[in-house]
Amino acid sequence: MKTGRFAVFAVVLAALLTPQPVSADPSPAQLRKLTKEAAALNNRYRGSIQSLEEIKVQAKKAVDTSGNLQRRLADAQGRLAAIAQTTYMLGPIDGTQLFATQTDPYKTLGHAANMNFMAEVRAGQVAHVEKLIADSRKAKLAANDKIKKMQKEIKTLQSRRRELDRLLAKYGFQQPGGADGLTPRMISVRADVMQNFPMPYGVGCLRPGDPGEHGKGRACDFMISRGMASGGEADRGDALADYLIKNGSRLGVMYIIWKQRYYDIRSGGGWDPMSNRGGVTANHYDHVHVSVF
């Protein structure tokens, strides 16, 4: 009986340790290439294009998850192979050995206990490897899907080059200056917002060393609350975001981020969701971010 179970385990093990025909591994090198292309588009269109930034974050996370699962799968398969080797060396056991006169019964019982323990361990490892294989397949598909979406978004933005060039020409190019280190347009937008929406928790604009618009003097964070905005504070944030969208053409607004969503005029406008960045402030639940051309 045990010999039969050992044979079944050997068949299952062979299947689990054999590489499965799945989609190609997502390529970190390809992601790096696309990231460079995205950076070139960001430079051309004067700031981080939020649709590209979002897909880039998602793609990197998906590729990292896929790689991590692949490493865990390889490690688990190695442990399973070691268990199989130990099981093979111990060998199967049958009931007649317990009654054979030439066999030490204590050694035989110890052998049986080891076999039972190994059976329990390998059963758990088999289930673990089966789950890792399923998760790994899903992660590969998800990562490849994100990479394809990034390729598509880059092509879409490249195809809209003339339209975006006209948009940039409309607003011209401004350098930061003055004591605040902001562009004249950002100073104007900040004054306009403060006139219509008092900010009891302050405004943060220039951030020296920041690689994005804050470091270029083209962005401000209008603090809506001291934590997760709710009630009247959330309403004020909604009203401010709506005001900036409706008056964006006049003010020269490039994009807005509020409540884990972004509205980027360069990628067609409209609210789009953002991935979780890890906290209230990082997800923009306590402030409205505004970047200008």
N, C-alpha and C positions, 0 to 999 in steps of 0.2 A: 504493500500500500504506500509506504513511504518512498519506495523507489519510483513509483508512478508519479507521486507529487513532485519529486525531485526532477523528473523528466519534464513535467509540465512547467516547473519553474525555469528550467533551462531554456525552454522554447520562449517563454515570456521575456526572460532576460535578454535573449538574443534579439528579440524585437525592439526592446527598449534601448539597447546599446547600439543598434544599427541606425545610422543617420537617416532621417526621414526626408522624403522629397517635399520640401516646402519652398516658399518664395525665397528669392535671393536675400542674403543678409543686407540690412540697410547699411549704407556706406558712410562712415564718418567723414571720409575724404570728400565725398559728393556734397555732404552738408557744409563742409568748410568752403567748398567752391561756391555753393549757392549763397553762403553768408557773405563772401567777398562781393558777389554780384549785387546782393542786397545793399551792402555798404556803399557801393558805387552809385546805386540809385538814390540812396539817402543823401549822398553828397551832391548829386545833381539837382535833387529837388529840395535842397536846403533844410534837411532835417529828417529825423526818423519817421519813415512812413509806417503808421501804426499797424496796418494790415500785414506788412512784411515782418515787423517786429513781433507781432503776435504769432504768426506762423513759425517764425524762427524759434521762438521760445518753445512752442509745442513740438516742433520737429526735434530740437535738441533733447528735450525731455523724453520723447518717444525713442530716439536712438540710444540714449543712455539707459533707459529701461530695458530695451531689447538686449543691449550688450551685457547688462548686469544679469539678466535672466539666462543668457547663453553661458556665462561663466558659472552661475549656480547650477545649471543643468549639467555641464561638464563635470563639475565637482561631485554632484550627486550620482552621476553615472559611474564615476570612478569608485565611489564608496560602494555602490551596488555590485560592481565587478569584484571588489575585494571580498564582499560578503559571499559572493558566488564561489570564489576561490576557496575560502575557508570552509564553506559547506561541502565542496567537492572533496577537500582533504579529510574532513571528518567522515564523509561517506554516509550512505543510508544505513538504517538499522531496522531489523525486524524482530518480532517477538521471540523467535526460537533462540536468539542469542542469550536471552535472559536465563534460559534453562539449560544451556549447554554446560556440561560438567567441567570442560577445560577453560571456561571463561570466568574471569573474576566478576561477580555480579555487581560489586561496587563501582568498578570501572565502567561496566556496561550501563549502569544507571546514570553515572556521570556523563557518559557519552550521550545518552538519551536526553538528559537535561540540557546539554549544550545544543543538541539538535533542535529541541523545542524553542530554546531562546533564539537561535539563529533564524528559525522559521518566523518568529514574531518580528524580529528586526527586519528581515528581508521583506516581509509583507508591508511594513510601514515604509520602507525605502522604495518599494515598487510603486506604491500609491503616490509617494512624493515625486518620483521621477515622472510618472504619468501626468501629474498635475503641472509640473514644470514644462513638459513637452507641449501641453495644451496652451499654457500661458506664453511660452516662447513663440509659438506660432502666431498667436494673437498679437503679441508685441511687434513681431516682424512686420505683419500686415499693417498695423497702426503706424509704425515708423515709416514704412515705404509710402503709405498714403499721405502722411504729412510732408514728406519730401516732394512728392508729386504736386501737392497743393502749393508748395513754395515755388516750384518751377513754374506752375501755371500763373501764380500771382506776379512773378517777375516778368513773364512774357506779356501779361496784360498791361502792366505799367509801362513796359517798353513800347507796346503798341500805341499807348496814349501819349507818347512823347511830345507830339506837336501841341496837343491840348494842354498838357502840363507846362510846356514852355510858354504858351500864351498866358497862362495863369501867373507864372513867375514874372513875366514881363509886365503884367498889369500892376503888380505891387513893387517892382523894382527890388533892389538889394540895399539893405541898410546895415551899417556897422554900429556896434555899441559905442557909447561915449558918455561923457559926463560922470559925475560922482557915483551914480547908481550902476554904471556899467551896463545899461540897457539900451536897446535900439530906440529911436524916436517913436516907432510904431508901438513897441511894448509899453513905453511910458504913457502913450496916449490911451492904449487899451486899459491899462491899470487905472488911470484917472477916470475913465469912463465908467468902469465897473465900480470903483469906490464911490462915485457920485450917485449911482443908482442902487448899489447894494453895500451898505455899511458892513465892514468886516470886524466884528468884535474880537476875533482870534488872530487877526493879523494876515499879512501877505508875505510870502517868500518868493523872491525872484532870482537874482544872480546867485550862482553856486560855482565859485571858481574851481576849475579842474573837472567839472562835470562834462562828460563827452557829448551830452545831448544839448537841447535848446537852453537849459538853465545856464550852462557854461558859456553860451554864446550871447547871452543877454536877450533871448527871444522867448522866454517863458516865465510864467508866474504861477504860484500855487495860492489860491484864495481859500483860506482856512474857514471851513463851515462850522466845525465843532471841535471839541477836545477829544473825541472818540468817535465811535460809530454814529453817524448822523441819524437822527430820528425825529419824528414829529415836525415842529416848525423849522428846525435846522435843516432837515432833509428837504423840506418844501422850498426853503431858500436856495439850497443847492440846485434843485430842479429848475427853479425859476432863473437862476444865474446861467445855467447851462443852456436853457431855452433862449434866453436873451442873446447869448453869444452866438448861437446858431442863426437866429433871425437877423442879427446885425453883423454876422461874420464877414459878409462881402464888403460892407462899409468899413469895418474895423481892420480887416486883413487877417482874420483868424485862420490859422492853418489846421490845427486840430485841438480837440477838447478831450479830456479824460475825466470821467465821473462815475462813481459806483461800479467799478470793474467793467466799464464799457468805454469805448472810444468812438469819436466822431471825427473822421479825417476827410477834409474837402478834396484832397488829392486822389483819394481812392474812391471817390463818388459820394461821400457823405453817408448819412444814415448811421444809427447806432449799431455797433458790433460788440459782442462780448469779448472779454479778456480772460486769459487763464489766471488762476489763483497765483498771486505773487507772494503770498505768505503772511499778510497782515492787513489791518484796517487802513493804515496809511499807504502801504505799497499797493493796495487795491483801490485806493482813491475813494474811500468811504467817508473821509473826514475833510476832504478838500477837492476843489475843482481845479484841474490843471488846464492851463491855456498856453498854446504856443502860436506864435504869429509868423507870417512870412518875413 
